[in-house]
Amino acid sequence: MQNPNIIELSQVSKRYGAQLAVDDLSLALRAGEVSAILGPNGAGKTTSVHMMMGLLRPTEGAITVLGGEPGNPQVRQRTGAMLQVSGLPETLKVSELLHLFQSYYRKPLQKDEVVELAGIEKLMGRRFAHLSGGEKQRIMFALSICGDPELLFLDEPTVGMDVGTRHRFWEVVRQLASGGRAVVLTTHYLEEADALADRVVVINNGQLVADGTPAEIKAEVPSGKVRCRTTLDTARISTLPGVGYVRREGGMVTISTSEPEDLVRALLQADADLTELEVSKADLSQAFLHLTDQAPTKLEAA
């Protein structure tokens, strides 16, 4: 049986004066899934998420969250949010912040479970002001799950986290979603969306341009990527079969191509000294650039 819809948007539009930020957007997000909402700056992604959270009202259309109106008290009791701007009292200790946020909910998650999930055991006695950026992110996450939410919004959650902490965070988010929660993720780290999301939604110019699993989104781009160390210059590589763009980084060259096998043959014929050859399928960043018309041109690195 398919998981129930937690969020439903029906023909939603949002205007700021003459500017149309979101244009006739219809979307349904389900329980038990991590849904990544992606889009370029100014594409309407943040406006869409803020309307789901009840921070903004749509100009047209209807939004239902957990069976009710976004932002009403009953819905907020069942929702958690981790935003980029905290506004937290920095003089309070972490333990005091947890106690404060738990008091906002009728049935909060047990303190020990919050601490374990967020990995903040060693931070409990420290004041918020004295934490590093990554540590503050972990506290913000802990506060967002204090109410044992059915729906969790995560806005750029891993900014400032080191690699190890980021991967542990991904594991916890997957655990929360597997327990039936709906997680809405916004991130500029496309590898994070690829690794974490069950579903990717791409918004551009206020409209829905793609909706599917990461694999389905990547399949929108019929190309691959070739990376190698070569003495060939950018202009010469651009003439080879199926080349989309060429990017040079130090001695390494990255090439997008619709014909990876033919390109590899041509490269080896043109440069007998070519080394460090890697061939891969299109990744989510390539698909994102393609879908939002931001793909670099052949002349980018010339």
Secondary structure per residue as TSV (DSSP state, phi and psi in degrees):
chain	resnum	aa	ss	phi	psi
A	1	M	-	360.0	132.1
A	2	Q	-	-67.7	141.4
A	3	N	-	-61.9	146.3
A	4	P	-	-70.8	154.1
A	5	N	E	-72.6	131.8
A	6	I	E	-97.3	-36.1
A	7	I	E	-127.0	133.6
A	8	E	E	-132.1	124.7
A	9	L	E	-113.8	128.8
A	10	S	E	-123.8	108.2
A	11	Q	E	49.2	52.3
A	12	V	E	-88.4	132.3
A	13	S	E	-130.6	151.2
A	14	K	E	-138.4	124.8
A	15	R	E	-114.4	143.6
A	16	Y	E	-117.7	91.4
A	17	G	T	65.6	-124.3
A	18	A	T	-83.5	-9.9
A	19	Q	E	-86.3	127.9
A	20	L	E	-98.2	104.6
A	21	A	E	-84.8	-37.8
A	22	V	E	-129.7	132.9
A	23	D	E	-124.9	99.5
A	24	D	E	55.5	52.7
A	25	L	E	-91.1	124.4
A	26	S	E	-120.6	133.4
A	27	L	E	-163.2	144.8
A	28	A	E	-133.6	126.8
A	29	L	E	-112.0	139.5
A	30	R	E	-107.9	159.0
A	31	A	T	-68.0	151.7
A	32	G	T	76.8	11.0
A	33	E	-	-126.1	148.1
A	34	V	E	-97.5	115.5
A	35	S	E	-108.8	117.8
A	36	A	E	-92.4	124.0
A	37	I	E	-100.7	112.3
A	38	L	E	-116.0	152.6
A	39	G	-	176.5	153.1
A	40	P	-	-65.0	165.3
A	41	N	T	-58.4	132.6
A	42	G	T	81.3	10.1
A	43	A	S	-85.2	-11.2
A	44	G	S	104.8	1.8
A	45	K	H	-62.5	-52.7
A	46	T	H	-65.0	-40.2
A	47	T	H	-60.6	-42.0
A	48	S	H	-62.5	-45.6
A	49	V	H	-66.2	-40.3
A	50	H	H	-64.1	-32.5
A	51	M	H	-69.6	-38.1
A	52	M	H	-61.3	-34.4
A	53	M	H	-82.5	-9.4
A	54	G	T	84.8	10.1
A	55	L	S	-80.6	-21.9
A	56	L	S	-133.1	152.7
A	57	R	-	-105.1	141.1
A	58	P	-	-70.0	150.3
A	59	T	S	-74.9	-37.7
A	60	E	E	-140.6	157.9
A	61	G	E	90.4	-178.2
A	62	A	E	-132.6	144.4
A	63	I	E	-129.0	131.7
A	64	T	E	-122.5	130.2
A	65	V	E	-126.4	122.8
A	66	L	T	51.7	37.3
A	67	G	T	79.2	2.4
A	68	G	B	-133.5	-169.3
A	69	E	-	-83.9	134.7
A	70	P	T	-54.9	134.0
A	71	G	T	89.3	-8.6
A	72	N	-	-73.0	157.3
A	73	P	H	-56.2	-38.0
A	74	Q	H	-65.4	-39.6
A	75	V	H	-70.1	-41.1
A	76	R	H	-64.1	-32.3
A	77	Q	T	-64.1	-21.3
A	78	R	T	-107.7	11.2
A	79	T	E	-125.5	142.6
A	80	G	E	-122.7	151.9
A	81	A	E	-145.2	135.1
A	82	M	E	-117.6	105.1
A	83	L	-	-105.7	164.4
A	84	Q	S	-72.1	-31.0
A	85	V	-	-101.5	118.1
A	86	S	-	-90.9	-47.8
A	87	G	-	65.4	21.4
A	88	L	-	-78.8	147.8
A	89	P	-	-67.9	111.4
A	90	E	T	-74.0	-13.9
A	91	T	T	-81.8	-13.4
A	92	L	S	-77.8	149.3
A	93	K	B	-77.6	158.8
A	94	V	H	-57.9	-42.3
A	95	S	H	-61.3	-36.4
A	96	E	H	-70.3	-38.3
A	97	L	H	-63.6	-42.6
A	98	L	H	-62.2	-44.6
A	99	H	H	-61.0	-41.4
A	100	L	H	-62.7	-47.5
A	101	F	H	-71.4	-33.2
A	102	Q	H	-64.6	-29.8
A	103	S	T	-69.0	-14.5
A	104	Y	T	-77.9	-13.9
A	105	Y	-	-117.3	147.1
A	106	R	S	-72.1	-38.1
A	107	K	S	-130.3	74.3
A	108	P	-	-71.0	158.5
A	109	L	-	-67.8	144.6
A	110	Q	-	-59.3	140.5
A	111	K	H	-56.1	-44.4
A	112	D	H	-61.5	-36.5
A	113	E	H	-70.6	-40.1
A	114	V	H	-60.3	-47.7
A	115	V	H	-60.6	-42.9
A	116	E	H	-67.8	-45.3
A	117	L	H	-61.4	-41.4
A	118	A	H	-83.4	-11.9
A	119	G	T	64.4	45.7
A	120	I	-	-118.4	25.1
A	121	E	G	-55.0	-41.6
A	122	K	G	-82.9	-1.4
A	123	L	G	-105.7	-3.9
A	124	M	T	-60.4	-34.2
A	125	G	T	-91.9	3.0
A	126	R	S	-96.8	150.6
A	127	R	B	-79.6	145.0
A	128	F	G	-57.3	-36.7
A	129	A	G	-63.7	-23.6
A	130	H	G	-95.6	6.9
A	131	L	S	-90.1	154.3
A	132	S	-	-75.0	171.5
A	133	G	H	-59.8	-44.8
A	134	G	H	-66.0	-37.0
A	135	E	H	-66.1	-39.8
A	136	K	H	-62.5	-37.2
A	137	Q	H	-61.8	-40.2
A	138	R	H	-65.3	-37.0
A	139	I	H	-67.6	-41.4
A	140	M	H	-60.6	-39.0
A	141	F	H	-65.1	-44.2
A	142	A	H	-57.3	-44.0
A	143	L	H	-66.4	-32.9
A	144	S	H	-69.5	-22.5
A	145	I	T	-104.5	5.0
A	146	C	T	-56.7	-34.8
A	147	G	T	-87.4	11.0
A	148	D	-	52.2	57.6
A	149	P	-	-71.3	148.0
A	150	E	S	-82.0	-25.0
A	151	L	E	-130.3	129.4
A	152	L	E	-128.6	123.6
A	153	F	E	-99.7	127.6
A	154	L	E	-123.7	110.5
A	155	D	E	-104.0	109.4
A	156	E	S	48.1	56.3
A	157	P	T	-70.6	-24.3
A	158	T	T	-105.1	13.3
A	159	V	T	-59.3	127.3
A	160	G	T	88.5	-7.5
A	161	M	-	-82.7	145.8
A	162	D	-	-77.6	172.0
A	163	V	H	-60.2	-45.4
A	164	G	H	-62.5	-44.1
A	165	T	H	-65.7	-38.1
A	166	R	H	-61.8	-45.4
A	167	H	H	-67.5	-36.3
A	168	R	H	-65.2	-38.9
A	169	F	H	-60.7	-43.1
A	170	W	H	-57.9	-42.1
A	171	E	H	-61.9	-40.3
A	172	V	H	-67.4	-41.4
A	173	V	H	-63.8	-42.0
A	174	R	H	-60.5	-39.6
A	175	Q	H	-62.4	-43.2
A	176	L	H	-63.9	-42.8
A	177	A	H	-67.6	-37.8
A	178	S	H	-65.3	-20.8
A	179	G	T	-83.4	4.5
A	180	G	T	104.5	-1.8
A	181	R	-	-77.0	152.0
A	182	A	E	-97.3	131.6
A	183	V	E	-120.5	126.6
A	184	V	E	-109.7	117.9
A	185	L	E	-114.3	131.1
A	186	T	E	-118.3	133.1
A	187	T	-	-157.1	149.3
A	188	H	S	-93.8	-7.8
A	189	Y	-	-86.1	97.1
A	190	L	H	-67.8	-28.2
A	191	E	H	-66.4	-28.2
A	192	E	H	-68.6	-44.7
A	193	A	H	-62.6	-39.8
A	194	D	H	-64.2	-42.6
A	195	A	H	-76.8	-30.5
A	196	L	H	-105.4	-34.6
A	197	A	-	-81.2	139.7
A	198	D	S	-79.9	-25.0
A	199	R	E	-145.8	140.7
A	200	V	E	-121.9	128.4
A	201	V	E	-115.9	124.1
A	202	V	E	-111.1	125.4
A	203	I	E	-115.0	133.5
A	204	N	E	-143.4	135.0
A	205	N	T	53.4	35.8
A	206	G	T	78.7	3.2
A	207	Q	E	-121.5	154.9
A	208	L	E	-76.3	121.5
A	209	V	E	-112.4	-16.4
A	210	A	E	-161.0	147.2
A	211	D	E	-155.3	114.3
A	212	G	E	177.5	-175.5
A	213	T	-	-69.0	160.7
A	214	P	H	-53.1	-40.0
A	215	A	H	-63.8	-40.7
A	216	E	H	-67.0	-37.9
A	217	I	H	-66.3	-43.4
A	218	K	H	-65.5	-29.0
A	219	A	T	-69.7	-12.7
A	220	E	T	-67.0	-17.2
A	221	V	S	-110.5	107.2
A	222	P	-	-81.1	61.5
A	223	S	-	-150.3	171.2
A	224	G	E	-132.6	-171.9
A	225	K	E	-134.5	132.4
A	226	V	E	-116.8	131.9
A	227	R	E	-128.6	134.6
A	228	C	E	-161.9	171.0
A	229	R	E	-108.3	119.0
A	230	T	-	-144.9	154.3
A	231	T	S	-89.0	-6.2
A	232	L	-	-66.8	139.8
A	233	D	-	-84.1	167.8
A	234	T	H	-60.4	-41.2
A	235	A	H	-61.9	-40.0
A	236	R	H	-68.7	-43.7
A	237	I	H	-62.1	-35.0
A	238	S	T	-63.7	-19.4
A	239	T	T	-88.4	-5.4
A	240	L	S	-80.2	165.6
A	241	P	T	-59.2	127.8
A	242	G	T	69.3	15.0
A	243	V	E	-71.0	129.6
A	244	G	E	-94.3	-60.7
A	245	Y	E	-141.5	161.4
A	246	V	E	-128.2	126.5
A	247	R	E	-124.9	123.9
A	248	R	E	-104.2	128.3
A	249	E	E	-129.5	99.0
A	250	G	T	66.0	-128.5
A	251	G	T	-88.0	-6.5
A	252	M	E	-95.2	147.0
A	253	V	E	-123.3	132.9
A	254	T	E	-112.3	130.4
A	255	I	E	-129.9	127.8
A	256	S	E	-91.2	143.6
A	257	T	E	-153.6	146.1
A	258	S	S	-89.3	-6.7
A	259	E	-	-134.4	69.4
A	260	P	H	-59.4	-39.8
A	261	E	H	-65.5	-45.8
A	262	D	H	-65.2	-36.7
A	263	L	H	-65.7	-42.1
A	264	V	H	-61.7	-43.2
A	265	R	H	-59.8	-44.7
A	266	A	H	-66.0	-38.8
A	267	L	H	-62.8	-44.1
A	268	L	H	-67.7	-33.7
A	269	Q	H	-70.5	-36.7
A	270	A	H	-80.8	-24.3
A	271	D	-	-140.9	98.0
A	272	A	T	-68.0	-17.2
A	273	D	T	-97.4	9.2
A	274	L	-	-59.8	137.8
A	275	T	E	-136.5	174.3
A	276	E	E	51.7	45.8
A	277	L	E	-76.8	128.8
A	278	E	E	-131.4	137.2
A	279	V	E	-127.6	129.9
A	280	S	E	-142.8	160.5
A	281	K	E	-75.6	168.9
A	282	A	-	-59.0	136.6
A	283	D	-	-98.6	179.0
A	284	L	H	-65.5	-32.0
A	285	S	H	-65.6	-39.4
A	286	Q	H	-64.5	-43.2
A	287	A	H	-62.7	-42.0
A	288	F	H	-61.2	-46.8
A	289	L	H	-62.9	-39.9
A	290	H	H	-64.2	-46.2
A	291	L	H	-69.6	-27.1
A	292	T	T	-105.2	16.6
A	293	D	T	56.3	38.7
A	294	Q	-	-115.9	11.8
A	295	A	-	-59.4	133.2
A	296	P	-	-66.3	154.7
A	297	T	-	-91.6	170.6
A	298	K	T	-60.4	-27.8
A	299	L	T	-86.8	1.2
A	300	E	T	-54.0	-46.5
A	301	A	T	-108.4	15.8
A	302	A	-	-69.9	360.0
